[in-house]
Amino acid sequence: MKDLEIELCGERLVLLPERAAYRPSNRTLLVADPHFGKAAAFRAHGLAVPGGTTAETLARLTAALERTAAEHLVYLGDFFHARASRAAATLDTLARWRDAHPHLRITLVRGNHDRHAGDPPGELGIECVDGPLPDAPFAYAHHPEPAPACYILAGHIHPSVTLRGIGRQRQRLPCFHFGPRVGILPAFGEFTGTADVPVSEGDRLYVVADAQVLEIG
């Protein structure tokens, strides 16, 4: 794994190929849009989609926590995908993962899917708040909307960029997108789509390619 360290608002921020961001100053790991149980919700509506996505997402989360030694995990919204995501197998997988990380502080900044799916079960020990959640010089939110006196770190968009090669090759990759007042993290969940983000002059864009994070012009 090859991380990429940047400076944002005078603060060190480490961008991880696991599609998360780490703040070394307060040992906080930021994760956007896990959408746990999305595959289960699809199956509940009769769609044949593969299982195991929650376990795969949690394995990647464990890897990021172990590499950074983070003490605080912040979800930037959309913990569950829908009410149907709260299937017994999904809840059991989440509970076993939480039991393996008993000392980890976890906060969920509620997103639009959380309003419909409801907060995570209390036994997961997750503090649930409405954003923006201040943590100077940043504030954490789900929707990437500017706020006064802070730089917003958010999710919701599932940002990506499509790269084009000289032989007309095209490759869409998840990305971190930092504008003048708002930064957007890629979706963390295994079973999520992406959307190419408009890029303005002065924006900073970092793509996740295989096991590394790369800055692109």
ChimeraX attribute file (.defattr): number of C-alpha atoms within 10 A of each C-alpha:
attribute: neighborCount
match mode: 1-to-1
recipient: residues
	/A:1	12
	/A:2	15
	/A:3	17
	/A:4	16
	/A:5	15
	/A:6	12
	/A:7	9
	/A:8	13
	/A:9	12
	/A:10	8
	/A:11	14
	/A:12	14
	/A:13	19
	/A:14	19
	/A:15	26
	/A:16	23
	/A:17	23
	/A:18	23
	/A:19	24
	/A:20	22
	/A:21	25
	/A:22	25
	/A:23	18
	/A:24	15
	/A:25	9
	/A:26	11
	/A:27	15
	/A:28	21
	/A:29	26
	/A:30	24
	/A:31	26
	/A:32	31
	/A:33	27
	/A:34	25
	/A:35	25
	/A:36	28
	/A:37	28
	/A:38	27
	/A:39	24
	/A:40	27
	/A:41	20
	/A:42	17
	/A:43	16
	/A:44	13
	/A:45	9
	/A:46	9
	/A:47	11
	/A:48	11
	/A:49	13
	/A:50	11
	/A:51	15
	/A:52	14
	/A:53	20
	/A:54	23
	/A:55	16
	/A:56	14
	/A:57	18
	/A:58	20
	/A:59	13
	/A:60	18
	/A:61	20
	/A:62	15
	/A:63	12
	/A:64	21
	/A:65	21
	/A:66	10
	/A:67	10
	/A:68	17
	/A:69	14
	/A:70	19
	/A:71	14
	/A:72	18
	/A:73	20
	/A:74	19
	/A:75	27
	/A:76	31
	/A:77	31
	/A:78	29
	/A:79	28
	/A:80	26
	/A:81	26
	/A:82	21
	/A:83	17
	/A:84	17
	/A:85	23
	/A:86	21
	/A:87	13
	/A:88	10
	/A:89	15
	/A:90	21
	/A:91	18
	/A:92	12
	/A:93	14
	/A:94	19
	/A:95	16
	/A:96	11
	/A:97	16
	/A:98	18
	/A:99	11
	/A:100	10
	/A:101	12
	/A:102	10
	/A:103	10
	/A:104	15
	/A:105	15
	/A:106	18
	/A:107	19
	/A:108	27
	/A:109	23
	/A:110	23
	/A:111	25
	/A:112	14
	/A:113	19
	/A:114	21
	/A:115	14
	/A:116	13
	/A:117	17
	/A:118	16
	/A:119	19
	/A:120	18
	/A:121	12
	/A:122	9
	/A:123	9
	/A:124	16
	/A:125	15
	/A:126	19
	/A:127	14
	/A:128	18
	/A:129	15
	/A:130	13
	/A:131	19
	/A:132	23
	/A:133	18
	/A:134	14
	/A:135	12
	/A:136	13
	/A:137	13
	/A:138	21
	/A:139	20
	/A:140	27
	/A:141	30
	/A:142	28
	/A:143	21
	/A:144	19
	/A:145	14
	/A:146	18
	/A:147	14
	/A:148	8
	/A:149	12
	/A:150	18
	/A:151	24
	/A:152	31
	/A:153	27
	/A:154	30
	/A:155	28
	/A:156	21
	/A:157	20
	/A:158	22
	/A:159	22
	/A:160	25
	/A:161	23
	/A:162	15
	/A:163	13
	/A:164	11
	/A:165	8
	/A:166	6
	/A:167	6
	/A:168	8
	/A:169	9
	/A:170	11
	/A:171	10
	/A:172	15
	/A:173	19
	/A:174	25
	/A:175	30
	/A:176	28
	/A:177	22
	/A:178	20
	/A:179	16
	/A:180	13
	/A:181	17
	/A:182	21
	/A:183	23
	/A:184	26
	/A:185	30
	/A:186	29
	/A:187	28
	/A:188	26
	/A:189	27
	/A:190	20
	/A:191	18
	/A:192	15
	/A:193	12
	/A:194	16
	/A:195	16
	/A:196	15
	/A:197	17
	/A:198	10
	/A:199	13
	/A:200	9
	/A:201	7
	/A:202	10
	/A:203	14
	/A:204	16
	/A:205	20
	/A:206	22
	/A:207	25
	/A:208	23
	/A:209	14
	/A:210	11
	/A:211	12
	/A:212	17
	/A:213	24
	/A:214	17
	/A:215	13
	/A:216	11
	/A:217	7
